[in-house]
Each structure stands twice: as C-alpha cells, then as structure tokens.
Amino acid sequence: MDSIFKKIKTPLFVFLVLLFLVVPLFVFTAEEKSDKYGASKVYKKTLLTQIGIGDKSPMEIAQSMVRVILGFVGIVLFGLILYAGFIWIKARDNQNEVEKAKNIIENCLYGVIIIVLAYGISEFIFSRLIGG
C-alpha cells in the first residue's frame, strides 16, 4: 500500500497543480458564453438572490467558498492543538503520551502554516482574477 502511494504521489501532485492553474480559464470562458446567450440574466433571477449571492460573480462565490473552507480547517486545527495540549497535561510522566502530543502539535503547526499560505495565495489569485 505504501509503495503504491509513493508511485502516484508525484503525478497526483502535478495533476492537482495543473488543475488549479487551468480551472480559472474555464471559468472565464463560461462567463463570456453566459453573457452571450443570456444565461447571466437567468442566473440573477434565481433563488440565489434571496440568500445574497445572486448579484455576485461565480469567481466571487468561489472566493467566498475558499475562505469558508480554509476558516473551517483553521478551526479544526485549533481544536486539535487544544486536544494535544490536553493529552500533554494528562500524560504526566508517560513519555509516549508526551511524544504523541508533541507530534500532534507539530503537525498542526505545519497545517496552520499551509493554511495561512493557501489563504494568501488564494487571495492574491482571486484579487487578480476579480480585480482585473
């Protein structure tokens, strides 16, 4: 199982990066076509206007979704840090539990760094795509 993951890790990473870079091109194409055929008028008259996102472009909706997802992941990481602290306090002299707590905290800090970088990169990209 581990060797299969090692074999597909690099191609999977390359695929995800290319997907992340190519998807905005399709969004721009969809916006141009929707204006051409009147789909944007239909979009503005849907129930989405009642929940407050009908007047936003699909790019702004995607930006909001990215913010919510990254915020949720940040909350989960904060909860894991609290959990690891509780394990550490409860461990007393048990060295295995202390190491477990340290590993959880270390991994959570890596996760926080990744989340902060992902937020910064996504805000930069969305500001360039939405702002012009």
C-alpha positions as CSV (number, residue, x, y, z in Angstrom):
1,M,0.0,0.0,0.0
2,D,2.8,2.4,0.9
3,S,4.6,1.7,-2.4
4,I,1.5,2.4,-4.4
5,F,1.2,5.8,-2.7
6,K,4.8,6.6,-3.4
7,K,4.3,5.8,-7.1
8,I,1.3,8.0,-7.6
9,K,2.3,10.9,-5.2
10,T,4.3,12.9,-7.7
11,P,1.8,12.5,-10.7
12,L,-1.1,13.3,-8.4
13,F,0.6,16.4,-7.1
14,V,1.4,17.6,-10.7
15,F,-2.2,16.9,-11.7
16,L,-3.6,18.9,-8.8
17,V,-1.3,21.9,-9.5
18,L,-2.2,21.8,-13.2
19,L,-5.9,21.5,-12.4
20,F,-5.6,24.5,-10.0
21,L,-3.9,26.6,-12.8
22,V,-6.3,25.5,-15.6
23,V,-9.7,25.8,-13.9
24,P,-9.8,29.6,-13.9
25,L,-9.5,29.6,-17.7
26,F,-12.7,27.6,-18.0
27,V,-14.5,30.0,-15.6
28,F,-13.6,32.9,-17.8
29,T,-14.9,31.0,-20.8
30,A,-18.1,30.3,-19.0
31,E,-18.6,33.9,-18.1
32,E,-18.2,35.1,-21.7
33,K,-20.6,32.5,-23.0
34,S,-23.2,33.2,-20.3
35,D,-23.3,36.8,-21.3
36,K,-23.6,35.9,-24.9
37,Y,-26.6,33.6,-24.5
38,G,-28.4,35.5,-21.7
39,A,-27.7,33.0,-19.0
40,S,-26.4,35.7,-16.7
41,K,-30.0,37.3,-16.7
42,V,-31.5,33.9,-15.7
43,Y,-28.8,33.5,-13.0
44,K,-29.6,36.8,-11.5
45,K,-33.3,35.9,-11.2
46,T,-32.8,32.6,-9.4
47,L,-33.2,31.9,-5.7
48,L,-29.5,32.8,-5.2
49,T,-30.5,36.4,-4.9
50,Q,-32.6,35.6,-1.9
51,I,-29.6,34.2,0.0
52,G,-27.4,37.1,-1.0
53,I,-25.1,35.7,-3.7
54,G,-27.2,36.2,-6.8
55,D,-25.5,39.5,-7.6
56,K,-22.0,38.1,-7.2
57,S,-20.0,36.6,-10.0
58,P,-19.0,32.9,-9.9
59,M,-15.4,34.0,-9.1
60,E,-16.6,35.9,-6.0
61,I,-18.7,32.9,-4.9
62,A,-15.7,30.6,-5.3
63,Q,-13.6,33.1,-3.3
64,S,-16.2,33.0,-0.5
65,M,-16.2,29.2,-0.5
66,V,-12.4,29.1,-0.3
67,R,-12.5,31.5,2.7
68,V,-15.1,29.4,4.4
69,I,-13.3,26.1,3.8
70,L,-9.9,27.5,5.0
71,G,-11.6,29.0,8.0
72,F,-13.2,25.7,8.9
73,V,-9.9,23.9,8.5
74,G,-8.3,26.5,10.8
75,I,-10.9,25.9,13.4
76,V,-10.3,22.1,13.2
77,L,-6.5,22.7,13.6
78,F,-7.1,24.9,16.6
79,G,-9.3,22.1,18.1
80,L,-6.5,19.6,17.5
81,I,-4.0,21.8,19.2
82,L,-6.3,22.1,22.2
83,Y,-6.7,18.3,22.2
84,A,-2.9,17.8,22.1
85,G,-2.5,20.2,25.0
86,F,-5.0,18.2,27.0
87,I,-3.1,15.0,26.2
88,W,0.1,16.6,27.2
89,I,-1.3,17.8,30.5
90,K,-2.9,14.4,31.2
91,A,0.3,12.5,30.3
92,R,2.3,13.5,33.4
93,D,5.3,11.2,33.3
94,N,4.2,9.0,30.4
95,Q,6.8,9.8,27.7
96,N,4.8,8.1,25.0
97,E,1.8,10.4,25.6
98,V,4.1,13.4,25.7
99,E,5.6,12.5,22.3
100,K,2.2,11.9,20.9
101,A,1.0,15.3,22.0
102,K,4.2,16.9,20.6
103,N,3.7,15.2,17.2
104,I,0.1,16.4,17.1
105,I,1.1,20.0,17.9
106,E,3.9,19.9,15.4
107,N,1.7,18.6,12.6
108,C,-1.0,21.2,13.5
109,L,1.5,24.0,13.2
110,Y,2.6,22.7,9.8
111,G,-1.1,22.7,8.9
112,V,-1.6,26.3,10.2
113,I,1.4,27.4,8.1
114,I,-0.1,25.7,5.0
115,I,-3.5,27.2,5.7
116,V,-2.0,30.7,6.0
117,L,0.0,30.3,2.8
118,A,-3.1,28.9,1.0
119,Y,-5.2,31.8,2.1
120,G,-2.5,34.3,1.0
121,I,-2.1,32.6,-2.4
122,S,-5.8,32.3,-3.0
123,E,-6.5,35.9,-2.0
124,F,-3.7,37.0,-4.4
125,I,-5.1,34.9,-7.2
126,F,-8.7,35.9,-6.7
127,S,-7.8,39.6,-6.4
128,R,-6.0,39.4,-9.8
129,L,-8.8,37.4,-11.4
130,I,-11.7,39.5,-10.0
131,G,-10.0,42.9,-9.8
132,G,-8.7,42.7,-13.3
